[in-house]
Amino acid sequence: MPLTESSLIRSIAQFAALEGQVAPETPLFSSGALDSVAMLNLILFIERETGAEIRAEDVTLENFDTAASILDFARKLAA
């Protein structure tokens, strides 16, 4: 199953314990909503959903600070 916005947001909310507070443009890492453990879980989830490996140098604020940027990055990664 491809990664969707709703599955990504649902997973972010679960990993960061943010019940219903995540929108596509909600700052995640820069706001402190995602700690390092939540970020690792998120990366593993994205790898599992896309079938692609995320390299350490790809884990940047540009790629991972909002659900929208994560989804854009994941789509490029899967292409």
C-alpha positions in Angstrom: 0.0 0.0 0.0 1.4 3.4 -0.9 2.1 6.0 1.7 -0.9 8.4 2.0 -1.3 11.7 3.8 -3.8 10.2 6.2 -1.7 7.2 7.1 1.4 9.4 7.6 -0.5 11.9 9.8 -2.0 9.0 11.8 1.4 7.5 12.3 3.0 10.8 13.3 0.3 11.4 15.8 0.8 8.0 17.3 4.7 8.2 17.4 4.6 11.7 18.9 1.5 11.2 21.1 -0.2 14.1 19.4 -3.9 13.1 19.4 -5.6 14.9 16.5 -3.2 17.8 16.5 -1.3 17.1 13.3 -2.0 19.0 10.1 0.0 18.7 6.9 1.9 21.9 7.7 2.3 21.4 11.5 6.0 21.8 12.4 7.1 18.5 13.9 10.8 18.3 14.5 11.6 22.0 14.8 8.8 22.5 17.3 10.0 19.5 19.5 6.8 17.5 18.7 9.0 14.7 17.4 11.8 13.5 19.6 14.6 11.3 18.4 12.8 8.0 19.2 9.6 9.2 17.5 11.7 10.3 14.5 13.4 6.9 14.3 9.9 5.2 14.4 8.7 7.5 11.7 11.7 6.8 9.4 11.2 3.0 9.8 7.5 3.4 9.0 8.3 5.4 5.9 10.9 2.9 4.8 8.4 0.0 5.3 5.6 1.8 3.4 7.8 2.9 0.5 10.2 0.0 0.3 13.1 2.5 0.0 15.9 3.1 2.4 16.3 6.6 3.9 19.9 7.7 4.2 21.1 9.7 7.2 21.9 12.7 5.0 18.3 12.8 3.9 17.0 13.3 7.4 16.9 17.1 7.3 14.4 19.8 8.4 13.6 20.4 4.7 12.5 16.8 4.3 11.1 16.0 7.7 9.7 19.0 9.5 6.1 18.7 8.3 3.8 15.9 7.2 3.6 17.7 3.8 7.4 17.8 3.4 7.7 14.2 4.5 5.1 13.0 2.0 6.9 15.0 -0.8 10.2 13.4 0.2 8.7 9.9 0.4 7.1 10.2 -3.0 10.5 11.2 -4.5 12.2 8.4 -2.7 9.7 5.8 -4.0 9.9 7.0 -7.6 
